[in-house]
């Protein structure tokens, strides 16, 4: 997917989130985000939109020293869905006047403005799924979005240790984990080394995985984000189960 598709998808996912929580009881708990209510979840997503939008507006070239931003939160929780919609609208306005291919600091691999749009997209999408799960709704994720989200997650996870410290423990002496889609193209290899881990290429198809996880793109994305149990019937788990336990124990984002 390209930046233009990402910007359109941010708007669509935010609208889906708002529609989900608009008529809901915002005090309802969100099981996939322990300790949070739907109000907390909505506040978080809108805050992410406003923070990332501010980073894009400023075009930061160095890690920011402060996260202070005027969130303009509503006085009452009932106003949070409309506030999130306004946050997404403000983000869209900034996307429209920003060169998304311009160099920009980012905590992940892609040091361009487009990194933040793609990150905002999957932050919104996964939390939209959280809201739906909290209300007993089975999330539906477009396959192309799911595949792009898997790639975004696995590409950037090795750089997330500042806020996901357990990822620093994802080390092993030359071990490989494969994630592969059962509903179309989509195959990723993660190489674990004594000094860390990274997404690796296998253009020749010669790499043998020590452990493999197979599932649909939608299910794999939710699995990687800890929203599904790998032991469910949705997945085929092959190879070294201890290696998979090591991965899922330490890869929480």
C-alpha positions, 0 to 999 in steps of 0.5 A: 500500500502507498501513502495515499492509500494509508491516508484514506484508510486512516479516515475510514478506520477512524470513522469505523471506530467512531461508529462503533463507540458512538452509541455504546456505554463508554464505561464498558471494559475493554478486555484486550486492553486490561484496565481500560474502558471504551472511554479510555480507548477512545481517548487514547486513539484521539490523543495518538491522532493529535500527537502524530498530527503535531509531529507531522505539522512540525516535521521533526528531525530529532526525537521530541523532548516533550510530548505536550500537545493541546488535546482539547479533550471534551468536558464529558466522556460522552463527547469523546466519539465526536472529539475523535472524529474531529481529531481524525479530520484535523489529521486529514487536513495536515496529511493533505498539505504535507509531503509524506515522502519528506525526510522526518525523524521516526522511531522505526525504519522509515525515516519519512513523514509517511511513517507516521501516517502508516503508524496512525493507521494501524494504531487506529485499526487495532483499537477499532478491533478492540472496541468491537471485541469489547462489544461482542462484535467480530472484527473484519479487516480488509486483507490488503490492510491486514497484510500491510499491517503485518509487514509494518509490525514486523519491520518496526518491532526491532526498534520498539524497545524504548516502549516495549522493553521485553522485545530486547529479550528476543534473541536466539542463536540463529533461529528463524520464525515464519509467519505465512498467510493461508488466504493469499500471498503473505510470508515473513521470516524473522531471524533471531540472533544472539544480538537481536532480531529482524525481518529477513528476506528469502528471495531464493526460498532456501530458508528453513524455519524453525517454527511456523505460524499459519493463518489468515492475514486478518487473524495473523495481524490480530495475533501479532498484536496479542488480540488472539490466542495462538492456540486457537483453531485459527492457527497452525503452529509448526516446529519448535513450540518453545521458540514460539512461546519465547516470541509471543512472551516477549513481542508485546507491542 
